[in-house]
Amino acid sequence: MPELRAEGLTLPDAFSRIALSLFAAAIDPASIGESELREVRAHGPALETLLRRWLEECLYVHEVEGFACRSIEFAVFERTPGAGGEPLRIHAFLRGEPVDPARHAARAAIRGIAAEGLSVEAVDGGFKVTARVEV
């Protein structure tokens, strides 16, 4: 199973980078414009669960909605549970465009995000995230 890895100065930066690497595994990002916007939301009780659900939602937008993403902006990135026990959550905007087979050469078909092999860890100078994809 191929593995995606990303590092970032902040946790949102690392989550953004791993999602962009997921999209880049499917389509060359240099061929993607930023003419449209999609909203993605994910939640989970722990960071690893949040990472998996985040990547699954991004994959859904790509595979089912036929959207190619070039950049990501977070409106909400809650990495600690709320006072009432609310889960960790993400609300993001994906910028890109609909997949056009004439302009976007497919690199790989990604079927899903594996439940095992997920990690979110603090490292010197930031965070490192890892996920395995099913192709």
Secondary structure as UniProt FT lines:
FT   STRAND          3..8
FT   HELIX           11..26
FT   HELIX           29..31
FT   STRAND          36..44
FT   HELIX           47..63
FT   TURN            64..65
FT   STRAND          67..78
FT   TURN            83..84
FT   STRAND          88..98
FT   TURN            101..103
FT   STRAND          112..113
FT   STRAND          119..123
FT   TURN            124..125
FT   STRAND          126..134
//
